[in-house]
Amino acid sequence: MDNSGIALLAISVFLAGGIVILIMVGSLSIRTGLRALPRAHHLGQEAVWHKQPNVMFGFTNFSFALLLGMVLVFLLVEDMSVKGIVAGIGMCMLILSVVLVARSIFYTLQAARNLRGKRVTRNED
């Protein structure tokens, strides 16, 4: 095996490990967010699953895992037409990931503002 083959193998193992870690962290975050739904109102969050910061963080991890999977396929496949399709899907996944990160940040900041507002009104009483 030449140096480029060893480098490709090392990158593939690194990407595969990253995919597994992102999926594990994402599923843990989604489970944590779904368990928090009953007490979400007390934490300043809306009690709907798609506005839970932990659930959004989990989906963001899943989308990054898919993006790493697209990069892995792009590196391993030699057919240029398949690489073009994978690159297009990868760009869509990148855009989706950025949107999910932005929404996750937005819902986290919104929950923090709601919680801070509840504490201020509770202290005033």
MISESE-360169 format. One record per residue: residue in one letter; x negated, y, z of N, C-alpha, C in turn. Coordinates in pm, whole numbers. Layout:
<res:A n_xx:X n_yy:Y n_zz:Z ca_xx:X ca_yy:Y ca_zz:Z c_xx:X c_yy:Y c_zz:Z>
...
# end
This chain:
<res:M n_xx:-86 n_yy:-117 n_zz:0 ca_xx:0 ca_yy:0 ca_zz:0 c_xx:-90 c_yy:123 c_zz:0>
<res:D n_xx:-63 n_yy:214 n_zz:-91 ca_xx:-145 ca_yy:336 ca_zz:-99 c_xx:-96 c_yy:440 c_zz:1>
<res:N n_xx:-167 n_yy:553 n_zz:7 ca_xx:-136 ca_yy:656 ca_zz:105 c_xx:3 c_yy:717 c_zz:86>
<res:S n_xx:47 n_yy:732 n_zz:-39 ca_xx:180 ca_yy:790 ca_zz:-62 c_xx:289 c_yy:694 c_zz:-15>
<res:G n_xx:267 n_yy:564 n_zz:-28 ca_xx:363 ca_yy:465 ca_zz:19 c_xx:372 c_yy:464 c_zz:170>
<res:I n_xx:259 n_yy:479 n_zz:236 ca_xx:258 ca_yy:484 ca_zz:382 c_xx:326 c_yy:611 c_zz:431>
<res:A n_xx:300 n_yy:721 n_zz:364 ca_xx:364 ca_yy:848 ca_zz:402 c_xx:515 c_yy:839 c_zz:383>
<res:L n_xx:560 n_yy:779 n_zz:272 ca_xx:703 ca_yy:765 ca_zz:247 c_xx:768 c_yy:675 c_zz:352>
<res:L n_xx:698 n_yy:569 n_zz:390 ca_xx:749 ca_yy:481 ca_zz:494 c_xx:759 c_yy:554 c_zz:628>
<res:A n_xx:658 n_yy:632 n_zz:661 ca_xx:660 ca_yy:707 ca_zz:787 c_xx:773 c_yy:809 c_zz:789>
<res:I n_xx:792 n_yy:879 n_zz:677 ca_xx:901 ca_yy:977 ca_zz:669 c_xx:1036 c_yy:907 c_zz:677>
<res:S n_xx:1048 n_yy:792 n_zz:613 ca_xx:1174 ca_yy:717 ca_zz:616 c_xx:1207 c_yy:671 c_zz:757>
<res:V n_xx:1108 n_yy:622 n_zz:829 ca_xx:1131 ca_yy:577 ca_zz:967 c_xx:1168 c_yy:696 c_zz:1055>
<res:F n_xx:1101 n_yy:809 n_zz:1037 ca_xx:1131 ca_yy:930 ca_zz:1114 c_xx:1274 c_yy:976 c_zz:1086>
<res:L n_xx:1313 n_yy:980 n_zz:959 ca_xx:1449 ca_yy:1023 ca_zz:924 c_xx:1554 c_yy:926 c_zz:976>
<res:A n_xx:1526 n_yy:796 n_zz:966 ca_xx:1621 ca_yy:697 ca_zz:1016 c_xx:1637 c_yy:710 c_zz:1168>
<res:G n_xx:1528 n_yy:733 n_zz:1238 ca_xx:1537 ca_yy:755 ca_zz:1383 c_xx:1616 c_yy:879 c_zz:1416>
<res:G n_xx:1594 n_yy:986 n_zz:1339 ca_xx:1670 ca_yy:1109 ca_zz:1359 c_xx:1819 c_yy:1088 c_zz:1336>
<res:I n_xx:1852 n_yy:1011 n_zz:1234 ca_xx:1992 ca_yy:982 ca_zz:1205 c_xx:2057 c_yy:908 c_zz:1322>
<res:V n_xx:1989 n_yy:807 n_zz:1373 ca_xx:2043 ca_yy:729 ca_zz:1485 c_xx:2061 c_yy:817 c_zz:1608>
<res:I n_xx:1963 n_yy:899 n_zz:1638 ca_xx:1972 ca_yy:988 ca_zz:1755 c_xx:2086 c_yy:1088 c_zz:1739>
<res:L n_xx:2098 n_yy:1147 n_zz:1621 ca_xx:2206 ca_yy:1244 ca_zz:1599 c_xx:2344 c_yy:1179 c_zz:1610>
<res:I n_xx:2358 n_yy:1058 n_zz:1561 ca_xx:2486 ca_yy:989 ca_zz:1572 c_xx:2518 c_yy:956 c_zz:1718>
<res:M n_xx:2417 n_yy:914 n_zz:1793 ca_xx:2440 ca_yy:882 ca_zz:1934 c_xx:2477 c_yy:1008 c_zz:2013>
<res:V n_xx:2404 n_yy:1116 n_zz:1994 ca_xx:2433 ca_yy:1240 ca_zz:2065 c_xx:2570 c_yy:1295 c_zz:2021>
<res:G n_xx:2600 n_yy:1285 n_zz:1893 ca_xx:2729 ca_yy:1332 ca_zz:1842 c_xx:2846 c_yy:1256 c_zz:1901>
<res:S n_xx:2835 n_yy:1125 n_zz:1907 ca_xx:2945 ca_yy:1047 ca_zz:1963 c_xx:2960 c_yy:1073 c_zz:2112>
<res:L n_xx:2850 n_yy:1092 n_zz:2183 ca_xx:2857 ca_yy:1126 ca_zz:2325 c_xx:2923 c_yy:1262 c_zz:2346>
<res:S n_xx:2889 n_yy:1358 n_zz:2262 ca_xx:2949 ca_yy:1492 ca_zz:2273 c_xx:3098 c_yy:1489 c_zz:2243>
<res:I n_xx:3138 n_yy:1413 n_zz:2144 ca_xx:3280 ca_yy:1405 ca_zz:2111 c_xx:3357 c_yy:1338 c_zz:2225>
<res:R n_xx:3302 n_yy:1230 n_zz:2280 ca_xx:3369 ca_yy:1165 ca_zz:2393 c_xx:3379 c_yy:1259 c_zz:2513>
<res:T n_xx:3273 n_yy:1333 n_zz:2540 ca_xx:3275 ca_yy:1428 ca_zz:2651 c_xx:3379 c_yy:1536 c_zz:2628>
<res:G n_xx:3386 n_yy:1587 n_zz:2505 ca_xx:3484 ca_yy:1690 ca_zz:2474 c_xx:3627 c_yy:1641 c_zz:2484>
<res:L n_xx:3652 n_yy:1518 n_zz:2441 ca_xx:3787 ca_yy:1464 ca_zz:2450 c_xx:3827 c_yy:1435 c_zz:2594>
<res:R n_xx:3730 n_yy:1395 n_zz:2676 ca_xx:3760 ca_yy:1375 ca_zz:2818 c_xx:3789 c_yy:1507 c_zz:2889>
<res:A n_xx:3732 n_yy:1615 n_zz:2838 ca_xx:3750 ca_yy:1746 ca_zz:2902 c_xx:3881 c_yy:1813 c_zz:2862>
<res:L n_xx:3954 n_yy:1757 n_zz:2769 ca_xx:4078 ca_yy:1821 ca_zz:2723 c_xx:4177 c_yy:1850 c_zz:2836>
<res:P n_xx:4203 n_yy:1758 n_zz:2929 ca_xx:4300 ca_yy:1790 ca_zz:3033 c_xx:4262 c_yy:1909 c_zz:3121>
<res:R n_xx:4132 n_yy:1932 n_zz:3142 ca_xx:4090 ca_yy:2045 ca_zz:3225 c_xx:4036 c_yy:2162 c_zz:3144>
<res:A n_xx:4059 n_yy:2161 n_zz:3015 ca_xx:4003 ca_yy:2264 ca_zz:2927 c_xx:4059 c_yy:2402 c_zz:2958>
<res:H n_xx:4185 n_yy:2409 n_zz:2993 ca_xx:4246 ca_yy:2539 ca_zz:3021 c_xx:4180 c_yy:2607 c_zz:3141>
<res:H n_xx:4141 n_yy:2529 n_zz:3240 ca_xx:4074 ca_yy:2585 ca_zz:3358 c_xx:3933 c_yy:2632 c_zz:3327>
<res:L n_xx:3873 n_yy:2579 n_zz:3220 ca_xx:3737 ca_yy:2618 ca_zz:3182 c_xx:3736 c_yy:2732 c_zz:3082>
<res:G n_xx:3851 n_yy:2788 n_zz:3051 ca_xx:3858 ca_yy:2899 ca_zz:2957 c_xx:3863 c_yy:2855 c_zz:2812>
<res:Q n_xx:3893 n_yy:2728 n_zz:2788 ca_xx:3898 ca_yy:2676 ca_zz:2652 c_xx:4042 c_yy:2643 c_zz:2616>
<res:E n_xx:4068 n_yy:2639 n_zz:2486 ca_xx:4199 ca_yy:2597 ca_zz:2441 c_xx:4206 c_yy:2445 c_zz:2447>
<res:A n_xx:4321 n_yy:2393 n_zz:2482 ca_xx:4337 ca_yy:2249 ca_zz:2502 c_xx:4373 c_yy:2177 c_zz:2373>
<res:V n_xx:4302 n_yy:2204 n_zz:2266 ca_xx:4317 ca_yy:2132 ca_zz:2141 c_xx:4178 c_yy:2077 c_zz:2103>
<res:W n_xx:4176 n_yy:1957 n_zz:2050 ca_xx:4050 ca_yy:1888 ca_zz:2030 c_xx:3957 c_yy:1961 c_zz:1934>
<res:H n_xx:4011 n_yy:2024 n_zz:1830 ca_xx:3924 ca_yy:2084 ca_zz:1729 c_xx:3868 c_yy:2220 c_zz:1771>
<res:K n_xx:3905 n_yy:2269 n_zz:1889 ca_xx:3847 ca_yy:2393 ca_zz:1940 c_xx:3761 c_yy:2369 c_zz:2064>
<res:Q n_xx:3735 n_yy:2244 n_zz:2094 ca_xx:3648 ca_yy:2210 ca_zz:2205 c_xx:3503 c_yy:2225 c_zz:2161>
<res:P n_xx:3422 n_yy:2301 n_zz:2233 ca_xx:3281 ca_yy:2317 ca_zz:2194 c_xx:3205 c_yy:2185 c_zz:2185>
<res:N n_xx:3231 n_yy:2092 n_zz:2278 ca_xx:3161 ca_yy:1964 ca_zz:2273 c_xx:3201 c_yy:1882 c_zz:2151>
<res:V n_xx:3328 n_yy:1884 n_zz:2117 ca_xx:3373 ca_yy:1810 ca_zz:1999 c_xx:3311 c_yy:1871 c_zz:1872>
<res:M n_xx:3310 n_yy:2003 n_zz:1865 ca_xx:3250 ca_yy:2069 ca_zz:1749 c_xx:3100 c_yy:2039 c_zz:1741>
<res:F n_xx:3033 n_yy:2034 n_zz:1856 ca_xx:2891 ca_yy:2001 ca_zz:1858 c_xx:2869 c_yy:1858 c_zz:1809>
<res:G n_xx:2959 n_yy:1767 n_zz:1846 ca_xx:2948 ca_yy:1629 ca_zz:1799 c_xx:2964 c_yy:1620 c_zz:1648>
<res:F n_xx:3063 n_yy:1691 n_zz:1594 ca_xx:3080 ca_yy:1692 ca_zz:1449 c_xx:2960 c_yy:1754 c_zz:1379>
<res:T n_xx:2902 n_yy:1855 n_zz:1441 ca_xx:2782 ca_yy:1917 ca_zz:1384 c_xx:2668 c_yy:1815 c_zz:1379>
<res:N n_xx:2653 n_yy:1737 n_zz:1484 ca_xx:2549 ca_yy:1633 ca_zz:1485 c_xx:2575 c_yy:1529 c_zz:1377>
<res:F n_xx:2701 n_yy:1490 n_zz:1359 ca_xx:2734 ca_yy:1395 ca_zz:1253 c_xx:2700 c_yy:1452 c_zz:1115>
<res:S n_xx:2731 n_yy:1579 n_zz:1094 ca_xx:2703 ca_yy:1636 ca_zz:962 c_xx:2552 c_yy:1646 c_zz:938>
<res:F n_xx:2475 n_yy:1677 n_zz:1043 ca_xx:2329 ca_yy:1679 ca_zz:1026 c_xx:2275 c_yy:1538 c_zz:1002>
<res:A n_xx:2336 n_yy:1437 n_zz:1064 ca_xx:2294 ca_yy:1299 ca_zz:1039 c_xx:2321 c_yy:1262 c_zz:893>
<res:L n_xx:2436 n_yy:1303 n_zz:841 ca_xx:2464 ca_yy:1278 ca_zz:699 c_xx:2367 c_yy:1353 c_zz:609>
<res:L n_xx:2332 n_yy:1474 n_zz:648 ca_xx:2235 ca_yy:1551 ca_zz:570 c_xx:2099 c_yy:1482 c_zz:570>
<res:L n_xx:2055 n_yy:1432 n_zz:684 ca_xx:1929 ca_yy:1357 ca_zz:688 c_xx:1939 c_yy:1229 c_zz:605>
<res:G n_xx:2056 n_yy:1166 n_zz:605 ca_xx:2076 ca_yy:1049 ca_zz:521 c_xx:2064 c_yy:1082 c_zz:373>
<res:M n_xx:2116 n_yy:1199 n_zz:334 ca_xx:2103 ca_yy:1242 ca_zz:194 c_xx:1956 c_yy:1267 c_zz:158>
<res:V n_xx:1882 n_yy:1326 n_zz:251 ca_xx:1739 ca_yy:1349 ca_zz:227 c_xx:1667 c_yy:1215 c_zz:213>
<res:L n_xx:1702 n_yy:1119 n_zz:298 ca_xx:1640 ca_yy:987 ca_zz:292 c_xx:1669 c_yy:919 c_zz:159>
<res:V n_xx:1793 n_yy:924 n_zz:116 ca_xx:1829 ca_yy:864 ca_zz:-14 c_xx:1756 c_yy:936 c_zz:-127>
<res:F n_xx:1749 n_yy:1068 n_zz:-118 ca_xx:1680 ca_yy:1147 ca_zz:-220 c_xx:1533 c_yy:1106 c_zz:-231>
<res:L n_xx:1470 n_yy:1079 n_zz:-118 ca_xx:1330 ca_yy:1039 ca_zz:-120 c_xx:1310 c_yy:897 c_zz:-173>
<res:L n_xx:1404 n_yy:809 n_zz:-148 ca_xx:1385 ca_yy:669 ca_zz:-183 c_xx:1428 c_yy:633 c_zz:-324>
<res:V n_xx:1520 n_yy:709 n_zz:-382 ca_xx:1572 ca_yy:678 ca_zz:-514 c_xx:1483 c_yy:743 c_zz:-620>
<res:E n_xx:1460 n_yy:670 n_zz:-729 ca_xx:1374 ca_yy:723 ca_zz:-835 c_xx:1453 c_yy:775 c_zz:-955>
<res:D n_xx:1578 n_yy:732 n_zz:-972 ca_xx:1658 ca_yy:774 ca_zz:-1087 c_xx:1695 c_yy:922 c_zz:-1073>
<res:M n_xx:1663 n_yy:1003 n_zz:-1173 ca_xx:1684 ca_yy:1147 ca_zz:-1166 c_xx:1833 c_yy:1184 c_zz:-1162>
<res:S n_xx:1918 n_yy:1109 n_zz:-1230 ca_xx:2061 ca_yy:1142 ca_zz:-1226 c_xx:2118 c_yy:1117 c_zz:-1086>
<res:V n_xx:2074 n_yy:1011 n_zz:-1022 ca_xx:2118 ca_yy:983 ca_zz:-885 c_xx:2063 c_yy:1090 c_zz:-791>
<res:K n_xx:1937 n_yy:1131 n_zz:-814 ca_xx:1878 ca_yy:1237 ca_zz:-732 c_xx:1957 c_yy:1367 c_zz:-746>
<res:G n_xx:2004 n_yy:1397 n_zz:-866 ca_xx:2084 ca_yy:1518 ca_zz:-887 c_xx:2216 c_yy:1513 c_zz:-812>
<res:I n_xx:2281 n_yy:1397 n_zz:-818 ca_xx:2407 ca_yy:1381 ca_zz:-745 c_xx:2384 c_yy:1391 c_zz:-595>
<res:V n_xx:2280 n_yy:1324 n_zz:-546 ca_xx:2248 ca_yy:1328 ca_zz:-403 c_xx:2212 c_yy:1469 c_zz:-359>
<res:A n_xx:2138 n_yy:1542 n_zz:-445 ca_xx:2102 ca_yy:1680 ca_zz:-412 c_xx:2227 c_yy:1767 c_zz:-403>
<res:G n_xx:2322 n_yy:1748 n_zz:-494 ca_xx:2447 ca_yy:1824 ca_zz:-489 c_xx:2527 c_yy:1795 c_zz:-364>
<res:I n_xx:2539 n_yy:1666 n_zz:-331 ca_xx:2610 ca_yy:1629 ca_zz:-208 c_xx:2536 c_yy:1683 c_zz:-86>
<res:G n_xx:2403 n_yy:1677 n_zz:-91 ca_xx:2322 ca_yy:1729 ca_zz:19 c_xx:2342 c_yy:1878 c_zz:39>
<res:M n_xx:2353 n_yy:1953 n_zz:-70 ca_xx:2377 ca_yy:2097 ca_zz:-57 c_xx:2515 c_yy:2123 c_zz:4>
<res:C n_xx:2613 n_yy:2046 n_zz:-36 ca_xx:2747 ca_yy:2059 ca_zz:26 c_xx:2741 c_yy:2025 c_zz:174>
<res:M n_xx:2665 n_yy:1923 n_zz:210 ca_xx:2650 ca_yy:1887 ca_zz:351 c_xx:2577 c_yy:1996 c_zz:428>
<res:L n_xx:2481 n_yy:2061 n_zz:366 ca_xx:2410 ca_yy:2171 ca_zz:431 c_xx:2506 c_yy:2287 c_zz:460>
<res:I n_xx:2588 n_yy:2320 n_zz:362 ca_xx:2687 ca_yy:2427 ca_zz:382 c_xx:2786 c_yy:2388 c_zz:491>
<res:L n_xx:2834 n_yy:2264 n_zz:488 ca_xx:2926 ca_yy:2216 ca_zz:592 c_xx:2860 c_yy:2222 c_zz:729>
<res:S n_xx:2735 n_yy:2184 n_zz:738 ca_xx:2664 ca_yy:2187 ca_zz:866 c_xx:2652 c_yy:2328 c_zz:920>
<res:V n_xx:2620 n_yy:2423 n_zz:833 ca_xx:2608 ca_yy:2563 ca_zz:876 c_xx:2743 c_yy:2616 c_zz:925>
<res:V n_xx:2850 n_yy:2582 n_zz:853 ca_xx:2983 ca_yy:2625 ca_zz:894 c_xx:3020 c_yy:2564 c_zz:1029>
<res:L n_xx:2990 n_yy:2436 n_zz:1049 ca_xx:3021 ca_yy:2371 ca_zz:1177 c_xx:2940 c_yy:2431 c_zz:1291>
<res:V n_xx:2814 n_yy:2463 n_zz:1266 ca_xx:2732 ca_yy:2527 ca_zz:1370 c_xx:2792 c_yy:2663 c_zz:1406>
<res:A n_xx:2832 n_yy:2740 n_zz:1305 ca_xx:2890 ca_yy:2872 ca_zz:1331 c_xx:3020 c_yy:2860 c_zz:1411>
<res:R n_xx:3105 n_yy:2765 n_zz:1374 ca_xx:3230 ca_yy:2746 ca_zz:1448 c_xx:3204 c_yy:2698 c_zz:1590>
<res:S n_xx:3106 n_yy:2611 n_zz:1607 ca_xx:3072 ca_yy:2562 ca_zz:1740 c_xx:3023 c_yy:2676 c_zz:1829>
<res:I n_xx:2939 n_yy:2762 n_zz:1775 ca_xx:2891 ca_yy:2878 ca_zz:1850 c_xx:3008 c_yy:2971 c_zz:1882>
<res:F n_xx:3095 n_yy:2994 n_zz:1786 ca_xx:3209 ca_yy:3082 ca_zz:1807 c_xx:3299 c_yy:3031 c_zz:1920>
<res:Y n_xx:3333 n_yy:2901 n_zz:1918 ca_xx:3421 ca_yy:2846 ca_zz:2020 c_xx:3353 c_yy:2844 c_zz:2157>
<res:T n_xx:3223 n_yy:2823 n_zz:2160 ca_xx:3151 ca_yy:2827 ca_zz:2288 c_xx:3152 c_yy:2967 c_zz:2346>
<res:L n_xx:3125 n_yy:3067 n_zz:2263 ca_xx:3127 ca_yy:3206 ca_zz:2311 c_xx:3268 c_yy:3248 c_zz:2352>
<res:Q n_xx:3367 n_yy:3204 n_zz:2276 ca_xx:3506 ca_yy:3236 ca_zz:2309 c_xx:3545 c_yy:3174 c_zz:2444>
<res:A n_xx:3505 n_yy:3051 n_zz:2467 ca_xx:3536 ca_yy:2986 ca_zz:2595 c_xx:3465 c_yy:3057 c_zz:2710>
<res:A n_xx:3342 n_yy:3102 n_zz:2687 ca_xx:3270 ca_yy:3175 ca_zz:2792 c_xx:3338 c_yy:3308 c_zz:2823>
<res:R n_xx:3384 n_yy:3377 n_zz:2720 ca_xx:3456 ca_yy:3504 ca_zz:2741 c_xx:3586 c_yy:3481 c_zz:2817>
<res:N n_xx:3660 n_yy:3376 n_zz:2779 ca_xx:3786 ca_yy:3345 ca_zz:2847 c_xx:3762 c_yy:3310 c_zz:2993>
<res:L n_xx:3659 n_yy:3232 n_zz:3019 ca_xx:3628 ca_yy:3194 ca_zz:3157 c_xx:3585 c_yy:3314 c_zz:3239>
<res:R n_xx:3503 n_yy:3401 n_zz:3180 ca_xx:3459 ca_yy:3522 ca_zz:3249 c_xx:3579 c_yy:3612 c_zz:3279>
<res:G n_xx:3672 n_yy:3622 n_zz:3184 ca_xx:3794 ca_yy:3702 ca_zz:3206 c_xx:3879 c_yy:3646 c_zz:3318>
<res:K n_xx:3888 n_yy:3513 n_zz:3326 ca_xx:3966 ca_yy:3451 ca_zz:3433 c_xx:3900 c_yy:3476 c_zz:3569>
<res:R n_xx:3768 n_yy:3473 n_zz:3574 ca_xx:3698 ca_yy:3497 ca_zz:3701 c_xx:3713 c_yy:3641 c_zz:3745>
<res:V n_xx:3711 n_yy:3734 n_zz:3650 ca_xx:3727 ca_yy:3875 ca_zz:3685 c_xx:3866 c_yy:3900 c_zz:3738>
<res:T n_xx:3969 n_yy:3847 n_zz:3674 ca_xx:4105 ca_yy:3868 ca_zz:3721 c_xx:4128 c_yy:3797 c_zz:3854>
<res:R n_xx:4065 n_yy:3684 n_zz:3877 ca_xx:4079 ca_yy:3612 ca_zz:4004 c_xx:4012 c_yy:3692 c_zz:4118>
<res:N n_xx:3899 n_yy:3756 n_zz:4089 ca_xx:3830 ca_yy:3837 ca_zz:4190 c_xx:3905 c_yy:3964 c_zz:4224>
<res:E n_xx:3980 n_yy:4015 n_zz:4127 ca_xx:4057 ca_yy:4137 ca_zz:4149 c_xx:4178 c_yy:4112 c_zz:4238>
<res:D n_xx:4228 n_yy:3987 n_zz:4239 ca_xx:4347 ca_yy:3954 ca_zz:4318 c_xx:4319 c_yy:3943 c_zz:4463>
# end
